[in-house]
Amino acid sequence: MNQTNKNQYNLEERTYQFAKKVREFLKKIPRTISNIEDGKQLARSSGSVGANYIEANESLSKKDFKMRVKISKKEVKESRYWLRLMNVGNNQKIERERQELINESTELMKIFGSILEKSK
């Protein structure tokens, strides 16, 4: 497997792990009305990040690839927004998890931005 393919699959796995960790986080937060509603949005957007990246890797054209990567970037940015809105109460352990997810979403945004820059 060449380096490009290896990086693609690492990013596919990384986006999968992000969505999985988001789902684990959502099980732990307080069940307030706003957390439930925001959590639904977060679950959707976090899953869409990796799904669109997989689609990008299967794309038939460079234009389609770039569009899918743009969608992945948009979805991870949206995920970060919902994460920032989550209310974890006074639980420091859950707050640390939230911060780690926010950091990962920021890194993923930068990675997708870099991919878009290189594919111009």
N, C-alpha and C positions, 0 to 999 in steps of 0.2 A: 504494500500500500504506500503510495507516494505521500509526501508531506501535506499536500493540499487536501487529499482525501482524508487523511488522518485528522487534520484540523476541522474539516467539515463534520466528521463523526463525533469529535470531541465537543463541538459546539451543539450538535444535536443532543448529545448526552447531557451537556451542561444546561441547556434550556429545559430538558426533561426533568432534571434534578431541581431546577428552580421551581417549576410548576408543582412538583411533588412536595417540596419543602413548604411552599405556599399553602398547600392543602393541609399539611401537618400543623402549620401555624394556625390556620383557621379553626381547627378543632379545639385549640387551647384558649382562644380569646373569649372575653365575656360576651354572653349572648344578648346584647342590646339590639334594639330595632335598627339603629344605624349600622352597627357592625354586621348584622345579618345581611342587610341590603348591600352595603359596601363590599362585604365578603363575597356575595354572588358575583358582583362585577369583577372583583379581584380574581376569583377562580376562573372566570371566562377569559379575562385578558392574559393571565399568566399561562394558561394552556395554549392560547392562540400564538404566543411567542414562538414556541417550538414547532407547532403545527405548520405555521407559515414558513419557518426556516426549512423544514423538511420539504415543503412544496417548492421553495426556492432551489433547493438542490436537485429537484426533479424537473425543473423548468426546461422548456423547449427553446427558449430564446434568452438573450442577455437582458432584453427589456423586461421580460417576465421575471427573471431572476431578481433584477433590481427592484421591481415593484413588490415582490414577496419579502425581500429584505427590509424595504421601507415599512411594510406592514408590521414585520417583526419588531422593528425599532419603535414604531408607534405603540404597539401593544405593550412592550416592556416599559415604555414611558408612562402609559396609562396604569400599568400595574404598580409602578412606583407611587403614583398619585394616590391610588386606593390604599396602599400600605401606609402612606403618611397620614391618611385619615383614620386609620384603625385606632380604636381606644383599647389599650391593654390594661387600664387601671393602674394599680401600683405594683404590678408584678414585674420585677426587674429582669427575671429570666426571659419572660416573654418579650419584654422591651428589647433585650439584647438580640433575640431572634428577629424581631421586626427590623432592627437596625442592620443586621446582617443581610436580610432580604432586600432592604433598600439599597445597601452597598452593592449587592450582586446585580440588582436591576440597573444601577448606574453603570457598572462595568459592562453589562451586556449592551446597554445603549451605546457606549463608546465603541465596542467591538463591531456592532452593526453599522455605526457611522463610518468606521474605518473601512469596512468591507465596501460600503457604498462609494467612498472616496477612491478606493483602488479599482473599482469597476467602471469608472468614468471613461 
